[in-house]
């Protein structure tokens, strides 16, 4: 025997037991991955709420002729972000978790250019987070049918503005 570890000197072993132990290990790893993915999706959902609120506020407080077209576009983006939030909430529910209800803080300013900079920063953060979710965590899940469905809906839900 080695310290703290037994060596099985009997060459016959129960394949069913080994297979069962592996299945339990894979199930635990899969569950951790699903929990981790749900957590990341909830963080993204909080960013979607942040963007909805930001777009609603920014679209109404931007003033001046040079910003009227932008304000109208922000109203459209608010509705698109709501669609994204619904898709992400559906995916979180599919994972068996509860969708988040709290937005990330929304930064505002009296300066229109600064508000638009905040919007751009938020969008870039969201894109980075979605990229991490798609590349790092989705591929860990064993259910390829779910993974493909999720990846398709995530890609459809996001467009770079």
Backbone as JSON Lines, residues from 0, in Angstrom:
{"i":0,"aa":"X","n":[0.84,-1.19,0.0],"ca":[0.0,0.0,0.0],"c":[0.87,1.25,0.0]}
{"i":1,"aa":"X","n":[0.37,2.28,-0.65],"ca":[1.05,3.57,-0.61],"c":[0.32,4.43,0.39]}
{"i":2,"aa":"X","n":[0.93,5.49,0.8],"ca":[0.36,6.34,1.84],"c":[-1.0,6.88,1.41]}
{"i":3,"aa":"X","n":[-2.04,6.53,2.18],"ca":[-3.38,7.04,1.94],"c":[-4.09,6.48,0.72]}
{"i":4,"aa":"X","n":[-3.5,5.56,0.01],"ca":[-4.12,5.05,-1.2],"c":[-3.96,3.55,-1.29]}
{"i":5,"aa":"X","n":[-5.03,2.83,-1.6],"ca":[-4.95,1.38,-1.75],"c":[-4.75,1.04,-3.21]}
{"i":6,"aa":"X","n":[-3.92,0.04,-3.43],"ca":[-3.73,-0.46,-4.79],"c":[-4.44,-1.78,-4.87]}
{"i":7,"aa":"X","n":[-5.31,-1.92,-5.86],"ca":[-6.07,-3.14,-6.05],"c":[-5.2,-4.15,-6.78]}
{"i":8,"aa":"X","n":[-4.78,-5.2,-6.06],"ca":[-3.93,-6.23,-6.67],"c":[-4.74,-7.31,-7.35]}
{"i":9,"aa":"X","n":[-6.06,-7.27,-7.2],"ca":[-6.93,-8.25,-7.82],"c":[-7.27,-7.78,-9.24]}
{"i":10,"aa":"X","n":[-6.81,-8.5,-10.28],"ca":[-7.04,-8.04,-11.65],"c":[-8.51,-8.1,-12.07]}
{"i":11,"aa":"X","n":[-9.33,-8.86,-11.38],"ca":[-10.74,-8.88,-11.74],"c":[-11.43,-7.71,-11.04]}
{"i":12,"aa":"X","n":[-12.23,-6.97,-11.77],"ca":[-12.95,-5.86,-11.16],"c":[-14.34,-5.81,-11.77]}
{"i":13,"aa":"X","n":[-15.21,-5.13,-11.08],"ca":[-16.59,-5.03,-11.5],"c":[-16.73,-3.83,-12.44]}
{"i":14,"aa":"X","n":[-16.89,-4.1,-13.73],"ca":[-16.99,-3.05,-14.74],"c":[-18.2,-2.16,-14.48]}
{"i":15,"aa":"X","n":[-19.28,-2.77,-13.99],"ca":[-20.49,-2.01,-13.72],"c":[-20.22,-0.96,-12.64]}
{"i":16,"aa":"X","n":[-19.48,-1.35,-11.58],"ca":[-19.15,-0.41,-10.53],"c":[-18.29,0.73,-11.06]}
{"i":17,"aa":"X","n":[-17.28,0.41,-11.87],"ca":[-16.4,1.43,-12.43],"c":[-17.21,2.37,-13.33]}
{"i":18,"aa":"X","n":[-18.09,1.81,-14.15],"ca":[-18.91,2.6,-15.06],"c":[-19.84,3.51,-14.26]}
{"i":19,"aa":"X","n":[-20.43,2.97,-13.2],"ca":[-21.34,3.74,-12.37],"c":[-20.62,4.9,-11.7]}
{"i":20,"aa":"X","n":[-19.42,4.63,-11.2],"ca":[-18.64,5.7,-10.56],"c":[-18.3,6.78,-11.58]}
{"i":21,"aa":"X","n":[-17.96,6.39,-12.79],"ca":[-17.64,7.38,-13.84],"c":[-18.88,8.19,-14.19]}
{"i":22,"aa":"X","n":[-20.03,7.53,-14.29],"ca":[-21.28,8.23,-14.63],"c":[-21.63,9.25,-13.57]}
{"i":23,"aa":"X","n":[-21.46,8.88,-12.29],"ca":[-21.75,9.82,-11.22],"c":[-20.81,11.01,-11.29]}
{"i":24,"aa":"X","n":[-19.54,10.75,-11.55],"ca":[-18.56,11.82,-11.67],"c":[-18.91,12.74,-12.83]}
{"i":25,"aa":"X","n":[-19.28,12.18,-13.98],"ca":[-19.65,12.97,-15.15],"c":[-20.91,13.78,-14.85]}
{"i":26,"aa":"X","n":[-21.86,13.16,-14.13],"ca":[-23.1,13.87,-13.8],"c":[-22.81,15.05,-12.89]}
{"i":27,"aa":"X","n":[-21.93,14.88,-11.91],"ca":[-21.57,15.97,-11.01],"c":[-20.88,17.08,-11.79]}
{"i":28,"aa":"X","n":[-19.94,16.71,-12.68],"ca":[-19.24,17.7,-13.5],"c":[-20.23,18.45,-14.38]}
{"i":29,"aa":"X","n":[-21.19,17.72,-14.95],"ca":[-22.2,18.34,-15.81],"c":[-23.06,19.3,-14.99]}
{"i":30,"aa":"X","n":[-23.45,18.89,-13.78],"ca":[-24.28,19.74,-12.93],"c":[-23.53,21.02,-12.56]}
{"i":31,"aa":"X","n":[-22.26,20.89,-12.23],"ca":[-21.46,22.07,-11.93],"c":[-21.41,22.98,-13.14]}
{"i":32,"aa":"X","n":[-21.24,22.42,-14.31],"ca":[-21.21,23.22,-15.53],"c":[-22.54,23.93,-15.75]}
{"i":33,"aa":"X","n":[-23.63,23.25,-15.52],"ca":[-24.94,23.88,-15.69],"c":[-25.12,25.0,-14.68]}
{"i":34,"aa":"X","n":[-24.72,24.76,-13.43],"ca":[-24.82,25.8,-12.41],"c":[-23.97,27.01,-12.79]}
{"i":35,"aa":"X","n":[-22.76,26.73,-13.23],"ca":[-21.85,27.81,-13.64],"c":[-22.42,28.57,-14.82]}
{"i":36,"aa":"X","n":[-22.97,27.86,-15.78],"ca":[-23.55,28.5,-16.96],"c":[-24.75,29.35,-16.56]}
{"i":37,"aa":"X","n":[-25.6,28.84,-15.69],"ca":[-26.76,29.6,-15.23],"c":[-26.32,30.87,-14.52]}
{"i":38,"aa":"X","n":[-25.26,30.76,-13.73],"ca":[-24.73,31.93,-13.03],"c":[-24.24,32.99,-14.02]}
{"i":39,"aa":"X","n":[-23.51,32.55,-15.04],"ca":[-23.03,33.48,-16.06],"c":[-24.18,34.09,-16.85]}
{"i":40,"aa":"X","n":[-25.18,33.28,-17.16],"ca":[-26.34,33.81,-17.88],"c":[-27.11,34.81,-17.03]}
{"i":41,"aa":"X","n":[-27.19,34.57,-15.73],"ca":[-27.85,35.53,-14.85],"c":[-27.08,36.84,-14.8]}
{"i":42,"aa":"X","n":[-25.76,36.77,-14.84],"ca":[-24.97,38.01,-14.9],"c":[-25.25,38.75,-16.2]}
{"i":43,"aa":"X","n":[-25.39,37.99,-17.3],"ca":[-25.72,38.61,-18.58],"c":[-27.13,39.2,-18.54]}
{"i":44,"aa":"X","n":[-28.04,38.5,-17.88],"ca":[-29.41,39.0,-17.75],"c":[-29.42,40.33,-16.99]}
{"i":45,"aa":"X","n":[-28.61,40.44,-15.95],"ca":[-28.51,41.7,-15.2],"c":[-27.99,42.82,-16.1]}
{"i":46,"aa":"X","n":[-27.07,42.47,-17.01],"ca":[-26.59,43.47,-17.98],"c":[-27.68,43.85,-18.98]}
{"i":47,"aa":"X","n":[-28.5,42.89,-19.38],"ca":[-29.62,43.19,-20.29],"c":[-30.58,44.16,-19.61]}
{"i":48,"aa":"X","n":[-30.91,43.9,-18.35],"ca":[-31.79,44.82,-17.61],"c":[-31.17,46.21,-17.56]}
{"i":49,"aa":"X","n":[-29.87,46.26,-17.3],"ca":[-29.14,47.53,-17.26],"c":[-29.29,48.27,-18.59]}
{"i":50,"aa":"X","n":[-29.14,47.53,-19.68],"ca":[-29.23,48.15,-21.0],"c":[-30.65,48.62,-21.3]}
{"i":51,"aa":"X","n":[-31.65,47.84,-20.9],"ca":[-33.04,48.26,-21.11],"c":[-33.28,49.59,-20.4]}
{"i":52,"aa":"X","n":[-32.93,49.63,-19.13],"ca":[-33.15,50.85,-18.35],"c":[-32.34,52.01,-18.95]}
{"i":53,"aa":"X","n":[-31.09,51.74,-19.27],"ca":[-30.24,52.79,-19.86],"c":[-30.83,53.33,-21.14]}
{"i":54,"aa":"X","n":[-31.25,52.45,-22.04],"ca":[-31.82,52.9,-23.32],"c":[-33.11,53.7,-23.12]}
{"i":55,"aa":"X","n":[-33.95,53.26,-22.2],"ca":[-35.19,54.0,-21.93],"c":[-34.85,55.4,-21.44]}
{"i":56,"aa":"X","n":[-33.97,55.48,-20.45],"ca":[-33.61,56.78,-19.88],"c":[-32.88,57.64,-20.92]}
{"i":57,"aa":"X","n":[-31.85,57.08,-21.55],"ca":[-31.07,57.86,-22.51],"c":[-31.94,58.38,-23.65]}
{"i":58,"aa":"X","n":[-32.85,57.54,-24.13],"ca":[-33.68,57.95,-25.26],"c":[-34.59,59.13,-24.9]}
{"i":59,"aa":"X","n":[-34.91,59.26,-23.63],"ca":[-35.82,60.33,-23.22],"c":[-35.09,61.61,-22.79]}
{"i":60,"aa":"X","n":[-33.85,61.49,-22.34],"ca":[-33.17,62.68,-21.83],"c":[-32.19,63.29,-22.82]}
{"i":61,"aa":"X","n":[-31.86,62.58,-23.89],"ca":[-31.0,63.18,-24.91],"c":[-31.75,64.35,-25.54]}
{"i":62,"aa":"X","n":[-31.09,65.47,-25.63],"ca":[-31.77,66.63,-26.21],"c":[-30.86,67.29,-27.24]}
{"i":63,"aa":"X","n":[-31.48,67.99,-28.11],"ca":[-30.75,68.65,-29.18],"c":[-31.01,67.96,-30.5]}
{"i":64,"aa":"X","n":[-31.04,68.74,-31.55],"ca":[-31.35,68.23,-32.89],"c":[-30.39,67.12,-33.3]}
{"i":65,"aa":"X","n":[-29.11,67.23,-32.93],"ca":[-28.12,66.24,-33.34],"c":[-28.35,64.88,-32.71]}
{"i":66,"aa":"X","n":[-29.18,64.8,-31.67],"ca":[-29.39,63.53,-30.98],"c":[-30.77,62.92,-31.2]}
{"i":67,"aa":"X","n":[-31.63,63.57,-31.95],"ca":[-33.0,63.05,-32.12],"c":[-33.03,61.69,-32.81]}
{"i":68,"aa":"X","n":[-32.24,61.51,-33.86],"ca":[-32.2,60.2,-34.53],"c":[-31.63,59.13,-33.59]}
{"i":69,"aa":"X","n":[-30.62,59.5,-32.82],"ca":[-30.02,58.55,-31.87],"c":[-31.04,58.16,-30.81]}
{"i":70,"aa":"X","n":[-31.79,59.14,-30.3],"ca":[-32.8,58.86,-29.28],"c":[-33.84,57.87,-29.81]}
{"i":71,"aa":"X","n":[-34.25,58.04,-31.06],"ca":[-35.22,57.13,-31.66],"c":[-34.63,55.72,-31.77]}
{"i":72,"aa":"X","n":[-33.36,55.63,-32.13],"ca":[-32.7,54.32,-32.22],"c":[-32.58,53.66,-30.84]}
{"i":73,"aa":"X","n":[-32.34,54.45,-29.82],"ca":[-32.24,53.9,-28.47],"c":[-33.56,53.29,-28.01]}
{"i":74,"aa":"X","n":[-34.68,53.89,-28.41],"ca":[-35.98,53.31,-28.09],"c":[-36.13,51.93,-28.74]}
{"i":75,"aa":"X","n":[-35.68,51.82,-29.98],"ca":[-35.72,50.53,-30.68],"c":[-34.83,49.52,-29.97]}
{"i":76,"aa":"X","n":[-33.63,49.96,-29.56],"ca":[-32.69,49.06,-28.89],"c":[-33.24,48.59,-27.53]}
{"i":77,"aa":"X","n":[-34.0,49.45,-26.86],"ca":[-34.6,49.05,-25.58],"c":[-35.52,47.85,-25.79]}
{"i":78,"aa":"X","n":[-36.3,47.88,-26.86],"ca":[-37.2,46.77,-27.17],"c":[-36.4,45.51,-27.54]}
{"i":79,"aa":"X","n":[-35.3,45.69,-28.28],"ca":[-34.46,44.54,-28.64],"c":[-33.82,43.92,-27.41]}
{"i":80,"aa":"X","n":[-33.39,44.74,-26.48],"ca":[-32.78,44.23,-25.25],"c":[-33.79,43.45,-24.43]}
{"i":81,"aa":"X","n":[-35.05,43.88,-24.46],"ca":[-36.09,43.12,-23.77],"c":[-36.24,41.73,-24.39]}
{"i":82,"aa":"X","n":[-36.18,41.66,-25.72],"ca":[-36.21,40.35,-26.39],"c":[-35.03,39.49,-25.96]}
{"i":83,"aa":"X","n":[-33.84,40.1,-25.86],"ca":[-32.65,39.35,-25.42],"c":[-32.86,38.83,-23.99]}
{"i":84,"aa":"X","n":[-33.41,39.69,-23.13],"ca":[-33.64,39.29,-21.74],"c":[-34.6,38.11,-21.66]}
{"i":85,"aa":"X","n":[-35.62,38.11,-22.5],"ca":[-36.57,37.0,-22.5],"c":[-35.9,35.7,-22.96]}
{"i":86,"aa":"X","n":[-35.05,35.78,-23.96],"ca":[-34.34,34.59,-24.44],"c":[-33.41,34.05,-23.36]}
{"i":87,"aa":"X","n":[-32.67,34.93,-22.73],"ca":[-31.73,34.49,-21.7],"c":[-32.49,33.91,-20.51]}
{"i":88,"aa":"X","n":[-33.6,34.55,-20.12],"ca":[-34.42,34.02,-19.02],"c":[-34.92,32.62,-19.33]}
{"i":89,"aa":"X","n":[-35.32,32.42,-20.56],"ca":[-35.8,31.1,-20.99],"c":[-34.68,30.06,-20.86]}
{"i":90,"aa":"X","n":[-33.46,30.44,-21.24],"ca":[-32.33,29.51,-21.15],"c":[-32.0,29.19,-19.69]}
{"i":91,"aa":"X","n":[-32.06,30.18,-18.83],"ca":[-31.8,29.96,-17.4],"c":[-32.85,29.02,-16.82]}
{"i":92,"aa":"X","n":[-34.11,29.25,-17.18],"ca":[-35.18,28.36,-16.73],"c":[-34.96,26.95,-17.26]}
{"i":93,"aa":"X","n":[-34.52,26.83,-18.5],"ca":[-34.25,25.52,-19.09],"c":[-33.18,24.77,-18.29]}
{"i":94,"aa":"X","n":[-32.23,25.52,-17.71],"ca":[-31.2,24.92,-16.88],"c":[-31.72,24.57,-15.49]}
{"i":95,"aa":"X","n":[-32.96,24.92,-15.21],"ca":[-33.55,24.6,-13.91],"c":[-33.24,25.63,-12.84]}
{"i":96,"aa":"X","n":[-32.86,26.82,-13.24],"ca":[-32.51,27.87,-12.29],"c":[-33.5,29.03,-12.41]}
{"i":97,"aa":"X","n":[-33.45,29.94,-11.45],"ca":[-34.34,31.1,-11.44],"c":[-33.63,32.29,-12.09]}
{"i":98,"aa":"X","n":[-34.25,32.93,-13.06],"ca":[-33.65,34.12,-13.68],"c":[-33.48,35.25,-12.66]}
{"i":99,"aa":"X","n":[-32.4,36.01,-12.8],"ca":[-32.11,37.14,-11.92],"c":[-33.17,38.22,-12.09]}
{"i":100,"aa":"X","n":[-33.32,39.08,-11.08],"ca":[-34.3,40.15,-11.15],"c":[-33.68,41.53,-10.92]}
{"i":101,"aa":"X","n":[-32.39,41.59,-10.68],"ca":[-31.74,42.85,-10.35],"c":[-30.8,43.29,-11.47]}
{"i":102,"aa":"X","n":[-30.98,44.52,-11.96],"ca":[-30.08,45.01,-13.02],"c":[-28.74,45.44,-12.44]}
{"i":103,"aa":"X","n":[-27.73,45.46,-13.3],"ca":[-26.48,46.11,-12.93],"c":[-26.76,47.6,-12.85]}
{"i":104,"aa":"X","n":[-25.97,48.35,-12.11],"ca":[-26.22,49.8,-12.0],"c":[-26.16,50.49,-13.36]}
{"i":105,"aa":"X","n":[-27.04,51.46,-13.52],"ca":[-27.09,52.25,-14.75],"c":[-26.42,53.58,-14.49]}
{"i":106,"aa":"X","n":[-25.43,53.88,-15.3],"ca":[-24.74,55.17,-15.18],"c":[-25.47,56.2,-16.05]}
{"i":107,"aa":"X","n":[-25.66,57.38,-15.5],"ca":[-26.27,58.47,-16.25],"c":[-25.39,59.7,-16.15]}
{"i":108,"aa":"X","n":[-25.68,60.63,-17.02],"ca":[-24.93,61.89,-17.05],"c":[-25.79,62.94,-17.71]}
{"i":109,"aa":"X","n":[-25.52,64.17,-17.4],"ca":[-26.2,65.27,-18.09],"c":[-25.56,65.52,-19.45]}
{"i":110,"aa":"X","n":[-24.36,65.0,-19.64],"ca":[-23.63,65.16,-20.9],"c":[-24.01,64.02,-21.85]}
{"i":111,"aa":"X","n":[-24.56,64.36,-23.0],"ca":[-25.04,63.36,-23.96],"c":[-23.92,62.45,-24.44]}
{"i":112,"aa":"X","n":[-22.76,63.01,-24.73],"ca":[-21.64,62.19,-25.23],"c":[-21.19,61.2,-24.16]}
{"i":113,"aa":"X","n":[-21.19,61.63,-22.93],"ca":[-20.79,60.74,-21.83],"c":[-21.8,59.59,-21.68]}
{"i":114,"aa":"X","n":[-23.1,59.9,-21.81],"ca":[-24.12,58.86,-21.73],"c":[-23.92,57.83,-22.85]}
{"i":115,"aa":"X","n":[-23.63,58.3,-24.04],"ca":[-23.43,57.38,-25.16],"c":[-22.16,56.56,-24.96]}
{"i":116,"aa":"X","n":[-21.16,57.14,-24.31],"ca":[-19.93,56.39,-23.99],"c":[-20.27,55.29,-22.98]}
{"i":117,"aa":"X","n":[-21.1,55.58,-22.0],"ca":[-21.53,54.56,-21.03],"c":[-22.22,53.41,-21.76]}
{"i":118,"aa":"X","n":[-23.08,53.77,-22.71],"ca":[-23.79,52.75,-23.48],"c":[-22.8,51.86,-24.23]}
{"i":119,"aa":"X","n":[-21.84,52.46,-24.88],"ca":[-20.84,51.69,-25.63],"c":[-20.04,50.79,-24.7]}
{"i":120,"aa":"X","n":[-19.65,51.3,-23.55],"ca":[-18.91,50.48,-22.57],"c":[-19.74,49.28,-22.12]}
{"i":121,"aa":"X","n":[-21.02,49.51,-21.86],"ca":[-21.9,48.41,-21.44],"c":[-22.03,47.36,-22.53]}
{"i":122,"aa":"X","n":[-22.2,47.79,-23.77],"ca":[-22.32,46.85,-24.89],"c":[-21.04,46.02,-25.04]}
{"i":123,"aa":"X","n":[-19.89,46.65,-24.94],"ca":[-18.62,45.93,-25.06],"c":[-18.46,44.9,-23.93]}
{"i":124,"aa":"X","n":[-18.86,45.27,-22.73],"ca":[-18.8,44.32,-21.61],"c":[-19.71,43.12,-21.86]}
{"i":125,"aa":"X","n":[-20.9,43.38,-22.38],"ca":[-21.84,42.3,-22.66],"c":[-21.29,41.36,-23.74]}
{"i":126,"aa":"X","n":[-20.72,41.91,-24.77],"ca":[-20.16,41.09,-25.85],"c":[-19.02,40.22,-25.32]}
{"i":127,"aa":"X","n":[-18.16,40.78,-24.48],"ca":[-17.07,39.99,-23.88],"c":[-17.63,38.85,-23.03]}
{"i":128,"aa":"X","n":[-18.65,39.14,-22.25],"ca":[-19.24,38.12,-21.38],"c":[-19.9,37.01,-22.2]}
{"i":129,"aa":"X","n":[-20.62,37.36,-23.24],"ca":[-21.27,36.35,-24.07],"c":[-20.23,35.49,-24.77]}
{"i":130,"aa":"X","n":[-19.17,36.1,-25.21],"ca":[-18.1,35.34,-25.86],"c":[-17.52,34.31,-24.88]}
{"i":131,"aa":"X","n":[-17.33,34.72,-23.63],"ca":[-16.8,33.79,-22.62],"c":[-17.79,32.65,-22.36]}
{"i":132,"aa":"X","n":[-19.06,32.98,-22.29],"ca":[-20.07,31.95,-22.06],"c":[-20.06,30.95,-23.21]}
{"i":133,"aa":"X","n":[-20.12,31.47,-24.42],"ca":[-20.21,30.6,-25.6],"c":[-18.97,29.74,-25.77]}
{"i":134,"aa":"X","n":[-17.8,30.3,-25.57],"ca":[-16.58,29.54,-25.84],"c":[-16.13,28.68,-24.67]}
{"i":135,"aa":"X","n":[-16.38,29.1,-23.45],"ca":[-15.84,28.39,-22.31],"c":[-16.76,27.42,-21.63]}
{"i":136,"aa":"X","n":[-18.04,27.73,-21.56],"ca":[-18.91,26.92,-20.72],"c":[-19.89,26.06,-21.5]}
{"i":137,"aa":"X","n":[-20.38,26.52,-22.61],"ca":[-21.37,25.73,-23.35],"c":[-20.77,24.41,-23.79]}
{"i":138,"aa":"X","n":[-19.53,24.42,-24.24],"ca":[-18.93,23.19,-24.74],"c":[-18.68,22.16,-23.64]}
{"i":139,"aa":"X","n":[-18.75,22.55,-22.39],"ca":[-18.56,21.6,-21.29],"c":[-19.78,20.71,-21.07]}
{"i":140,"aa":"X","n":[-20.92,21.16,-21.54],"ca":[-22.13,20.38,-21.31],"c":[-22.16,19.16,-22.22]}
{"i":141,"aa":"X","n":[-22.65,18.06,-21.69],"ca":[-22.67,16.81,-22.46],"c":[-23.81,16.75,-23.46]}
{"i":142,"aa":"X","n":[-24.88,17.44,-23.19],"ca":[-26.06,17.35,-24.04],"c":[-25.87,18.22,-25.29]}
{"i":143,"aa":"X","n":[-25.4,17.6,-26.38],"ca":[-25.09,18.38,-27.58],"c":[-26.34,18.97,-28.2]}
{"i":144,"aa":"X","n":[-27.47,18.33,-28.07],"ca":[-28.71,18.89,-28.64],"c":[-29.04,20.2,-27.93]}
{"i":145,"aa":"X","n":[-28.95,20.19,-26.6],"ca":[-29.21,21.42,-25.84],"c":[-28.17,22.46,-26.18]}
{"i":146,"aa":"X","n":[-26.9,22.06,-26.23],"ca":[-25.82,22.99,-26.52],"c":[-26.04,23.67,-27.86]}
{"i":147,"aa":"X","n":[-26.42,22.91,-28.89],"ca":[-26.65,23.49,-30.21],"c":[-27.84,24.44,-30.2]}
{"i":148,"aa":"X","n":[-28.91,24.04,-29.53],"ca":[-30.1,24.9,-29.44],"c":[-29.76,26.2,-28.73]}
{"i":149,"aa":"X","n":[-29.02,26.09,-27.62],"ca":[-28.63,27.27,-26.85],"c":[-27.74,28.18,-27.68]}
{"i":150,"aa":"X","n":[-26.74,27.63,-28.33],"ca":[-25.81,28.44,-29.12],"c":[-26.54,29.16,-30.25]}
{"i":151,"aa":"X","n":[-27.48,28.47,-30.91],"ca":[-28.24,29.12,-31.98],"c":[-29.07,30.27,-31.44]}
{"i":152,"aa":"X","n":[-29.75,30.05,-30.31],"ca":[-30.6,31.13,-29.79],"c":[-29.76,32.29,-29.27]}
{"i":153,"aa":"X","n":[-28.59,31.99,-28.71],"ca":[-27.71,33.04,-28.23],"c":[-27.2,33.88,-29.39]}
{"i":154,"aa":"X","n":[-26.82,33.24,-30.48],"ca":[-26.33,33.97,-31.65],"c":[-27.44,34.8,-32.27]}
{"i":155,"aa":"X","n":[-28.65,34.24,-32.33],"ca":[-29.78,35.0,-32.89],"c":[-30.14,36.19,-32.01]}
{"i":156,"aa":"X","n":[-29.93,36.05,-30.7],"ca":[-30.35,37.1,-29.78],"c":[-29.4,38.28,-29.75]}
{"i":157,"aa":"X","n":[-28.2,38.09,-30.23],"ca":[-27.18,39.12,-30.13],"c":[-26.71,39.59,-31.49]}
{"i":158,"aa":"X","n":[-26.75,40.86,-31.69],"ca":[-26.13,41.45,-32.87],"c":[-25.29,42.62,-32.39]}
{"i":159,"aa":"X","n":[-24.18,42.83,-33.01],"ca":[-23.32,43.95,-32.62],"c":[-23.93,45.21,-33.2]}
{"i":160,"aa":"X","n":[-24.14,46.17,-32.35],"ca":[-24.8,47.42,-32.76],"c":[-23.78,48.43,-33.18]}
